[in-house]
Amino acid sequence: MVQAALIPLAEVTLISDESVSEEGLTEVLQLLKTATGGVTAVTTVDLSASSDTGKLLGSLKPRPGEPKFKTFIAMVAKTRIAALQTTARTVGLMGSKNEWLFVVSDSNDMAEDMSPYMADMEDGDNLSFFYNTSVAQPTQPCQDEFKCVLGLAVEQYATQLSVTLEETLEIFHKVSEEEWAEMKPTKAQRSEAIIKKIKDALTSMSRCHRCTSWEAQAVEVKDADRFELLKSARWTPLTGVTVYDDLFPHVTGGFRGRRIKVTSTDNPPWHKFVRDKNNTIVGYTGLMFDILNEIGRRLNFTYEVIPPPEINKFGVLENGRYNGMMGQITRKEVLVGCGAFTVTNLRKQVVDFTTVIDKQPYTYMIARPKELSRVLLFVEPFTSDTWILIAIATLLMGPILHLVNSHSPFYAYYDLHRGRGLFTLQDCSWYIFASVLQQGGDRMPMCHSARVALGFWWVFVIIIVTTYSGNLVAFLTFPKLENAVQTLDDLLAARYSMSWGYVGGGALQDYFKGAEGKFKEIGDLATIHDREDQILLDRIRYTDYAYIQWKVNLLVIMKEEFLRTDSCDFSLGREEFYSEHVAMAMPKGSPYVWKFDEEIKLMLKGGLVQKWMQDHWPKKDRCSASAYGDGDGMRTVSLADMQGSFVLLGLGFLLALVFIIAEFVWRCAKPNLSGKGGSINSTVTTNRTNSNVNKNFSINNDDNRYDGNVKRNNWYNIDNGLNHGDQQGRSSISYVPPQHLMRYYDHRS
């Protein structure tokens, strides 16, 4: 009987029939329980106790909470093996999660072929046979006595010990004593060498126990429909168990170097075909191939890629059948689809998906909007209605200030002069205009009512100017682009000026077929492309066209085009829709899905998938800031940004020229009052006593003479050129033309 150490699991289900005696079954159970590293739980099933084998085996299926992996040892006659395999497969006890060891006792050296029992073998099954190869009709005495074995063992011990000593002496005479001290074998090594030679000699001899032997063979899966028997072990009474390979090779060795077939397409950054200068495929890269390579390293397989006949198609349902990669998987032409498959309920009916690897939304890509003209940038910080209200407030504030200041009883009460400064409408209006430019004037109203009005006007001006300055800086250094198509609703609204499309042959096409509302409209009006090529990209770049695709795929396109053209030509919509789970696909009922799932989960937990995403996902560049139609980020102000300021300055010069021409025209059209010009002689004598001031002046002109005596009752209303106290000042003024004399009669001395 094969040793229990060859059975890797701790729980065993022992199935027997009437060919196994009660004593033999008891010995097997005792062996399983006492073997080193042996079984902790054994379930026995007697097939002879029930006529309904299917119901009996069905009761052995894992219950909730029980391990899903089971090991079965079936000690049955040869005639029961095929039927037992069929029943076990029917109730779901075959496959990669279960291990079956058939112990066949009614075989011999004349009937030891186990290949007929592989007829119902399927990919992923773990199947082994331990069968009797004893000589059925010996031509020589078997000599099974213990005396024969003992004599042969002593004889071989003496022989092999002598051979070992001779080999050691031969090496000793060929080397020096120093070399021998370094290379001489230890006692343990010498003992192992002698025992090995004895065992090899006993195995090669057939003098004792030549009739009794058992062999173990395991079924090795070479391909989905090709299986071979692998010699795993041999047992004889003389040598015991000799192990050649694993009893369940695919449990311990995975695929054992098997070369599997996979399908894939060129779809960066998920999976990409690497080509040489002759456009020959020389390798594969991308996130999915990194995952597949790691799974292959852990499960011990290699692969060959078989692209679908329909180039770059994941597959859609047409006439009841899938095409593209989905078609290859459903027809079981490949073992796995190494692609970023969208997990949908419709696809789940025909294929199995691995653990979800990522989640990706759809969006669309359009040509990057051009910057608007920046000639009028200086008016952008405020909206039109804001500018209108500011202008109205500026125009009204001059008359309001004049009205408040000129009608205040403050000046009448103190008998103050009201003929100049903020007592005229013209001066008040210019003062308000200058305050908007943060200039103001050198005079202030004296009445409190006018000062309060003017103070709040200055607060208003400070707020307006500060807000304008801040927004202007933002518009200059962080320019924005006008992107009118931000959502799918915007896309539908622009249907008469824009068009859109996507590459067919994927899940998106299935989505649009069964969509409702705005998604149905998007799908009905969309153009379906066969492939993603430069013609499509140029159409997006130079026309009003939107391309719908996974967001990360669009980012890859933008990156590749930026590296090719060194310009940012595309932007993305802000609305994301149809977020999809991404996974690999395998044929329906594949026995290896759970193995792939376990490995992918370990990679996700360990951060390998995230690391590979960082490797393959496009890195940020100067186009990233404008990926959604925004500006390029902070930048230096250029002449194009300031051209509006120069236009405004030129407009001001032009307006000043118009005014000076108008003044010349007005001056020439008005009659000259003097005809010869005139002179002004003014003598101002100021006597300051008890705040009484007398000012005497005279005017000489060729045509008239004016004498006046003006008395002021308060000293601080006198012209600022005079000083306080008893000081006296005298000023002489000459001015042309004479008609402006009264305006400037109190000019500063």
Secondary structure, DSSP 8 states (H G I E B T S, - for coil): ---GGG---SEEEEEE-TTS-HHHHHHHHHHHHHSTT--SEEEEEEGGG-S-HHHHHHTTS--TTS-S-EEEEEE--HHHHHHHHHHHHHTT--STTEEEEEEE-S--TTS---GGGGTT--TT-EEEEEEE---SS-SS-----HHHHHHHHHHHHHHHHHHHHHHHHHHHHHS-HHHHHHH---HHHHHHHHHHHHHHHHHH--SSS-S--EEEEEEEEEETTEEEEEEEEEEETTTEEEE-S-SSHHHHHTTTTEEEEEE---BTTTBEEEE-TT--EEEEESHHHHHHHHHHHHHTEEEEE---SSTT----EETTEE-HHHHHHHTTSSSEEEEEEE--HHHHTTEEE-S--EEEEEEEEEE-------TTGGGTTS-HHHHHHHHHHHHHHHHHHHHHHHT-HHHHHTT---SSGGGSHHHHHHHHHHHHTT---S---SSHHHHHHHHHHHHHHHHHHHHHHHHHHHHHHS--------SHHHHHHTTTT-EEEEESSSHHHHHHHT--THHHHHHHH-EEES---HHHHHHHHHSSEEEEEEHHHHHHHHHHHHHHHSS--EEE-S--EEEEEEEEEEETT-TTHHHHHHHHHHHHHHTHHHHHHHHHS----TTGGGTTS----S----HHHHHHHHHHHHHHHHHHHHHHHHHHHHHHHS--SSSS----------EEETTEEEEEEEEE-SS-EEEEEEEES-GGGS-TTS-STT---------S-GGGTGGGTT---
